[in-house]
Amino acid sequence: MTKYIYLIFTLITPIQSFSQIDTMALKTPEGVAEAMLEFISFEKGETKDWDEFRNLFLPSAQMISLRPDAPVGRQVRTMNLEEFIRYAGPNYPKEGFEEIVIGVEVDEFNGIATVFQSFHCKTPSGSYEARGVNTYQLVLLNGRWWIASSMFINESDTVKLPNKYLFEEYQTKSDKPKKKKRRSKKG
């Protein structure tokens, strides 16, 4: 019951009261998801204005990282925006970090949307490289899209990204289905 009251409060609270900057990227669910990856991609030593990051999310948004192979109790990490910023803020610029979109699916209905975004990320030094999926749940309020929550998981040695979630240029030859083009479904 508390979760429902919190959700209603969040949706009713005037979004304009928060310090927000409107851009064209915020006009589509795919644009918001792309803006997220652009923001968390850092050059080594780069500093960013984290208010731009906050501008992508509802103030109460949650970010969830899944690690199925981690020890019990550490497989799911849930963070609010400020916890993520405290973690990523000092870490991403240490070495630099790049994350790019390698596939995307968008489903939208009546002011809600889910973006299923496949990614490839790495540090310039090569100390970290991974592929996986980000999923964003978004709401359309006051003429723009807001991330209500996000969840991300990397592929593993036993669970690889299937070609159906990848743009054609990132698909493996052994599993190639028909051509996959960027798409957006509206209901």
Phi and psi restraints in degrees (value plus and minus 20) as a CYANA .aco file:
   2 THR   PHI     -80.6   -40.6
   2 THR   PSI     -59.1   -19.1
   3 LYS   PHI     -81.5   -41.5
   3 LYS   PSI     -60.7   -20.7
   4 TYR   PHI     -86.9   -46.9
   4 TYR   PSI     -61.9   -21.9
   5 ILE   PHI     -82.6   -42.6
   5 ILE   PSI     -62.3   -22.3
   6 TYR   PHI     -83.1   -43.1
   6 TYR   PSI     -62.8   -22.8
   7 LEU   PHI     -83.3   -43.3
   7 LEU   PSI     -65.8   -25.8
   8 ILE   PHI     -81.6   -41.6
   8 ILE   PSI     -64.3   -24.3
   9 PHE   PHI     -79.5   -39.5
   9 PHE   PSI     -63.4   -23.4
  10 THR   PHI     -83.0   -43.0
  10 THR   PSI     -62.1   -22.1
  11 LEU   PHI     -94.9   -54.9
  11 LEU   PSI     -47.7    -7.7
  12 ILE   PHI    -103.9   -63.9
  12 ILE   PSI     -51.6   -11.6
  13 THR   PHI     -76.6   -36.6
  13 THR   PSI     108.8   148.8
  14 PRO   PHI     -82.1   -42.1
  14 PRO   PSI      98.8   138.8
  15 ILE   PHI     -83.5   -43.5
  15 ILE   PSI     -50.9   -10.9
  16 GLN   PHI     -80.4   -40.4
  16 GLN   PSI     -42.3    -2.3
  17 SER   PHI     -89.5   -49.5
  17 SER   PSI     -36.5     3.5
  18 PHE   PHI    -110.1   -70.1
  18 PHE   PSI     127.5   167.5
  19 SER   PHI     -89.3   -49.3
  19 SER   PSI      85.5   125.5
  20 GLN   PHI    -151.9  -111.9
  20 GLN   PSI     127.2   167.2
  21 ILE   PHI    -136.7   -96.7
  21 ILE   PSI     104.8   144.8
  22 ASP   PHI    -111.8   -71.8
  22 ASP   PSI     115.6   155.6
  23 THR   PHI    -156.0  -116.0
  23 THR   PSI     148.2   188.2
  24 MET   PHI     -82.3   -42.3
  24 MET   PSI     -51.7   -11.7
  25 ALA   PHI     -81.1   -41.1
  25 ALA   PSI     -44.9    -4.9
  26 LEU   PHI    -103.9   -63.9
  26 LEU   PSI     -17.9    22.1
  27 LYS   PHI    -106.1   -66.1
  27 LYS   PSI     -32.8     7.2
  28 THR   PHI    -154.8  -114.8
  28 THR   PSI     130.0   170.0
  29 PRO   PHI     -78.6   -38.6
  29 PRO   PSI     -62.5   -22.5
  30 GLU   PHI     -84.5   -44.5
  30 GLU   PSI     -57.0   -17.0
  31 GLY   PHI     -83.5   -43.5
  31 GLY   PSI     -60.4   -20.4
  32 VAL   PHI     -85.6   -45.6
  32 VAL   PSI     -64.1   -24.1
  33 ALA   PHI     -83.0   -43.0
  33 ALA   PSI     -60.7   -20.7
  34 GLU   PHI     -85.7   -45.7
  34 GLU   PSI     -60.7   -20.7
  35 ALA   PHI     -82.1   -42.1
  35 ALA   PSI     -54.8   -14.8
  36 MET   PHI     -80.3   -40.3
  36 MET   PSI     -69.1   -29.1
  37 LEU   PHI     -86.9   -46.9
  37 LEU   PSI     -58.5   -18.5
  38 GLU   PHI     -81.2   -41.2
  38 GLU   PSI     -60.3   -20.3
  39 PHE   PHI     -88.2   -48.2
  39 PHE   PSI     -62.4   -22.4
  40 ILE   PHI    -101.7   -61.7
  40 ILE   PSI     -19.0    21.0
  41 SER   PHI    -107.7   -67.7
  41 SER   PSI     100.9   140.9
  42 PHE   PHI    -141.8  -101.8
  42 PHE   PSI     120.4   160.4
  43 GLU   PHI     -97.5   -57.5
  43 GLU   PSI     133.8   173.8
  44 LYS   PHI     -77.7   -37.7
  44 LYS   PSI     107.8   147.8
  45 GLY   PHI      60.9   100.9
  45 GLY   PSI     -22.5    17.5
  46 GLU   PHI     -89.7   -49.7
  46 GLU   PSI     123.2   163.2
  47 THR   PHI    -133.2   -93.2
  47 THR   PSI     125.7   165.7
  48 LYS   PHI    -150.6  -110.6
  48 LYS   PSI     139.9   179.9
  49 ASP   PHI    -107.6   -67.6
  49 ASP   PSI      84.1   124.1
  50 TRP   PHI     -86.6   -46.6
  50 TRP   PSI     -32.9     7.1
  51 ASP   PHI     -84.8   -44.8
  51 ASP   PSI     -50.6   -10.6
  52 GLU   PHI     -83.1   -43.1
  52 GLU   PSI     -58.9   -18.9
  53 PHE   PHI     -85.4   -45.4
  53 PHE   PSI     -68.6   -28.6
  54 ARG   PHI     -77.0   -37.0
  54 ARG   PSI     -52.8   -12.8
  55 ASN   PHI     -83.2   -43.2
  55 ASN   PSI     -37.7     2.3
  56 LEU   PHI    -101.8   -61.8
  56 LEU   PSI     -38.3     1.7
  57 PHE   PHI    -136.9   -96.9
  57 PHE   PSI     133.2   173.2
  58 LEU   PHI     -84.7   -44.7
  58 LEU   PSI     128.1   168.1
  59 PRO   PHI     -77.6   -37.6
  59 PRO   PSI     -47.7    -7.7
  60 SER   PHI    -115.7   -75.7
  60 SER   PSI     -10.1    29.9
  61 ALA   PHI     -79.5   -39.5
  61 ALA   PSI     129.9   169.9
  62 GLN   PHI    -137.1   -97.1
  62 GLN   PSI     126.3   166.3
  63 MET   PHI    -139.3   -99.3
  63 MET   PSI     108.8   148.8
  64 ILE   PHI    -142.7  -102.7
  64 ILE   PSI     105.8   145.8
  65 SER   PHI    -128.2   -88.2
  65 SER   PSI     107.7   147.7
  66 LEU   PHI    -127.6   -87.6
  66 LEU   PSI     112.6   152.6
  67 ARG   PHI    -157.0  -117.0
  67 ARG   PSI      62.8   102.8
  68 PRO   PHI     -76.6   -36.6
  68 PRO   PSI     -49.9    -9.9
  69 ASP   PHI    -108.6   -68.6
  69 ASP   PSI     -21.1    18.9
  70 ALA   PHI     -92.7   -52.7
  70 ALA   PSI     142.6   182.6
  71 PRO   PHI     -78.6   -38.6
  71 PRO   PSI     131.7   171.7
  72 VAL   PHI     -73.5   -33.5
  72 VAL   PSI     115.8   155.8
  73 GLY   PHI      72.7   112.7
  73 GLY   PSI     -32.5     7.5
  74 ARG   PHI    -142.7  -102.7
  74 ARG   PSI      -7.1    32.9
  75 GLN   PHI     -98.1   -58.1
  75 GLN   PSI     -47.2    -7.2
  76 VAL   PHI    -144.5  -104.5
  76 VAL   PSI     105.8   145.8
  77 ARG   PHI    -140.6  -100.6
  77 ARG   PSI      97.5   137.5
  78 THR   PHI    -126.0   -86.0
  78 THR   PSI     109.9   149.9
  79 MET   PHI    -151.7  -111.7
  79 MET   PSI     125.2   165.2
  80 ASN   PHI    -105.4   -65.4
  80 ASN   PSI     158.7   198.7
  81 LEU   PHI     -80.7   -40.7
  81 LEU   PSI     -62.9   -22.9
  82 GLU   PHI     -86.8   -46.8
  82 GLU   PSI     -56.0   -16.0
  83 GLU   PHI     -85.6   -45.6
  83 GLU   PSI     -61.6   -21.6
  84 PHE   PHI     -82.8   -42.8
  84 PHE   PSI     -63.2   -23.2
  85 ILE   PHI     -83.4   -43.4
  85 ILE   PSI     -61.1   -21.1
  86 ARG   PHI     -83.0   -43.0
  86 ARG   PSI     -54.1   -14.1
  87 TYR   PHI     -97.0   -57.0
  87 TYR   PSI     -74.2   -34.2
  88 ALA   PHI     -98.3   -58.3
  88 ALA   PSI     -54.8   -14.8
  89 GLY   PHI     -68.8   -28.8
  89 GLY   PSI     -71.9   -31.9
  90 PRO   PHI    -104.1   -64.1
  90 PRO   PSI     -43.5    -3.5
  91 ASN   PHI    -102.5   -62.5
  91 ASN   PSI     -65.5   -25.5
  92 TYR   PHI     -79.3   -39.3
  92 TYR   PSI     -64.2   -24.2
  93 PRO   PHI     -95.4   -55.4
  93 PRO   PSI     -31.9     8.1
  94 LYS   PHI     -76.0   -36.0
  94 LYS   PSI     -71.3   -31.3
  95 GLU   PHI    -129.9   -89.9
  95 GLU   PSI     -39.8     0.2
  96 GLY   PHI      76.5   116.5
  96 GLY   PSI     139.0   179.0
  97 PHE   PHI    -178.7  -138.7
  97 PHE   PSI     115.6   155.6
  98 GLU   PHI    -152.1  -112.1
  98 GLU   PSI     113.5   153.5
  99 GLU   PHI    -153.2  -113.2
  99 GLU   PSI     107.4   147.4
 100 ILE   PHI    -143.4  -103.4
 100 ILE   PSI     135.9   175.9
 101 VAL   PHI    -101.9   -61.9
 101 VAL   PSI     110.5   150.5
 102 ILE   PHI    -141.2  -101.2
 102 ILE   PSI     -14.9    25.1
 103 GLY   PHI     158.8   198.8
 103 GLY   PSI     129.7   169.7
 104 VAL   PHI    -174.3  -134.3
 104 VAL   PSI     121.8   161.8
 105 GLU   PHI    -150.7  -110.7
 105 GLU   PSI     116.0   156.0
 106 VAL   PHI    -147.9  -107.9
 106 VAL   PSI     105.9   145.9
 107 ASP   PHI    -138.8   -98.8
 107 ASP   PSI     111.6   151.6
 108 GLU   PHI    -158.1  -118.1
 108 GLU   PSI     118.2   158.2
 109 PHE   PHI    -172.8  -132.8
 109 PHE   PSI     101.9   141.9
 110 ASN   PHI      28.3    68.3
 110 ASN   PSI      25.8    65.8
 111 GLY   PHI      70.2   110.2
 111 GLY   PSI     -13.8    26.2
 112 ILE   PHI    -145.9  -105.9
 112 ILE   PSI     132.0   172.0
 113 ALA   PHI    -171.1  -131.1
 113 ALA   PSI     133.2   173.2
 114 THR   PHI    -144.4  -104.4
 114 THR   PSI     108.7   148.7
 115 VAL   PHI    -130.8   -90.8
 115 VAL   PSI     103.6   143.6
 116 PHE   PHI    -127.7   -87.7
 116 PHE   PSI      83.6   123.6
 117 GLN   PHI    -137.0   -97.0
 117 GLN   PSI      94.1   134.1
 118 SER   PHI    -101.8   -61.8
 118 SER   PSI     124.6   164.6
 119 PHE   PHI    -157.6  -117.6
 119 PHE   PSI     140.3   180.3
 120 HIS   PHI    -147.7  -107.7
 120 HIS   PSI     108.9   148.9
 121 CYS   PHI    -152.6  -112.6
 121 CYS   PSI     135.7   175.7
 122 LYS   PHI    -185.2  -145.2
 122 LYS   PSI     141.7   181.7
 123 THR   PHI    -117.7   -77.7
 123 THR   PSI     129.6   169.6
 124 PRO   PHI     -79.3   -39.3
 124 PRO   PSI     -49.9    -9.9
 125 SER   PHI     -96.5   -56.5
 125 SER   PSI     -35.1     4.9
 126 GLY   PHI      66.1   106.1
 126 GLY   PSI     -13.1    26.9
 127 SER   PHI     -91.5   -51.5
 127 SER   PSI     -37.1     2.9
 128 TYR   PHI    -167.8  -127.8
 128 TYR   PSI     114.7   154.7
 129 GLU   PHI    -172.9  -132.9
 129 GLU   PSI     115.9   155.9
 130 ALA   PHI    -177.2  -137.2
 130 ALA   PSI     140.4   180.4
 131 ARG   PHI    -145.7  -105.7
 131 ARG   PSI     135.0   175.0
 132 GLY   PHI    -199.0  -159.0
 132 GLY   PSI    -177.6  -137.6
 133 VAL   PHI    -151.5  -111.5
 133 VAL   PSI     113.7   153.7
 134 ASN   PHI    -124.9   -84.9
 134 ASN   PSI     118.2   158.2
 135 THR   PHI    -144.8  -104.8
 135 THR   PSI     114.1   154.1
 136 TYR   PHI    -140.4  -100.4
 136 TYR   PSI     115.5   155.5
 137 GLN   PHI    -127.5   -87.5
 137 GLN   PSI     103.3   143.3
 138 LEU   PHI    -143.8  -103.8
 138 LEU   PSI     136.7   176.7
 139 VAL   PHI    -149.1  -109.1
 139 VAL   PSI     126.0   166.0
 140 LEU   PHI    -118.3   -78.3
 140 LEU   PSI      92.4   132.4
 141 LEU   PHI    -155.4  -115.4
 141 LEU   PSI     115.9   155.9
 142 ASN   PHI      34.4    74.4
 142 ASN   PSI      19.0    59.0
 143 GLY   PHI      61.1   101.1
 143 GLY   PSI      -8.9    31.1
 144 ARG   PHI    -169.7  -129.7
 144 ARG   PSI     144.2   184.2
 145 TRP   PHI    -115.3   -75.3
 145 TRP   PSI     122.7   162.7
 146 TRP   PHI    -147.7  -107.7
 146 TRP   PSI     119.4   159.4
 147 ILE   PHI     -97.5   -57.5
 147 ILE   PSI     101.9   141.9
 148 ALA   PHI    -109.2   -69.2
 148 ALA   PSI     -53.6   -13.6
 149 SER   PHI    -180.7  -140.7
 149 SER   PSI     138.9   178.9
 150 SER   PHI    -160.8  -120.8
 150 SER   PSI     130.1   170.1
 151 MET   PHI    -158.1  -118.1
 151 MET   PSI     120.8   160.8
 152 PHE   PHI    -161.6  -121.6
 152 PHE   PSI     128.6   168.6
 153 ILE   PHI    -169.7  -129.7
 153 ILE   PSI     121.6   161.6
 154 ASN   PHI    -109.1   -69.1
 154 ASN   PSI     133.4   173.4
 155 GLU   PHI     -90.1   -50.1
 155 GLU   PSI     143.1   183.1
 156 SER   PHI    -144.7  -104.7
 156 SER   PSI     159.7   199.7
 157 ASP   PHI     -82.2   -42.2
 157 ASP   PSI     -50.9   -10.9
 158 THR   PHI    -119.2   -79.2
 158 THR   PSI     -39.7     0.3
 159 VAL   PHI    -144.8  -104.8
 159 VAL   PSI      80.7   120.7
 160 LYS   PHI    -115.9   -75.9
 160 LYS   PSI     136.8   176.8
 161 LEU   PHI     -84.4   -44.4
 161 LEU   PSI     104.9   144.9
 162 PRO   PHI     -94.6   -54.6
 162 PRO   PSI     132.8   172.8
 163 ASN   PHI     -77.0   -37.0
 163 ASN   PSI     -48.2    -8.2
 164 LYS   PHI     -83.8   -43.8
 164 LYS   PSI     -36.9     3.1
 165 TYR   PHI    -122.0   -82.0
 165 TYR   PSI     -10.1    29.9
 166 LEU   PHI    -142.5  -102.5
 166 LEU   PSI     124.4   164.4
 167 PHE   PHI     -82.9   -42.9
 167 PHE   PSI     133.0   173.0
 168 GLU   PHI     -71.5   -31.5
 168 GLU   PSI     -61.9   -21.9
 169 GLU   PHI     -87.5   -47.5
 169 GLU   PSI     -31.4     8.6
 170 TYR   PHI    -127.6   -87.6
 170 TYR   PSI     -19.7    20.3
 171 GLN   PHI     -97.3   -57.3
 171 GLN   PSI     130.1   170.1
 172 THR   PHI    -105.3   -65.3
 172 THR   PSI     128.1   168.1
 173 LYS   PHI     -88.0   -48.0
 173 LYS   PSI     -54.1   -14.1
 174 SER   PHI     -89.7   -49.7
 174 SER   PSI     -37.3     2.7
 175 ASP   PHI    -146.4  -106.4
 175 ASP   PSI       1.6    41.6
 176 LYS   PHI     -94.1   -54.1
 176 LYS   PSI      96.8   136.8
 177 PRO   PHI    -108.0   -68.0
 177 PRO   PSI    -184.6  -144.6
 178 LYS   PHI     -77.9   -37.9
 178 LYS   PSI     143.0   183.0
 179 LYS   PHI     -74.2   -34.2
 179 LYS   PSI     114.6   154.6
 180 LYS   PHI    -125.7   -85.7
 180 LYS   PSI     104.0   144.0
 181 LYS   PHI    -133.7   -93.7
 181 LYS   PSI     138.6   178.6
 182 ARG   PHI     -79.9   -39.9
 182 ARG   PSI     116.6   156.6
 183 ARG   PHI    -162.4  -122.4
 183 ARG   PSI     138.2   178.2
 184 SER   PHI    -161.8  -121.8
 184 SER   PSI     104.4   144.4
 185 LYS   PHI    -123.6   -83.6
 185 LYS   PSI     112.1   152.1
 186 LYS   PHI    -138.7   -98.7
 186 LYS   PSI     116.4   156.4
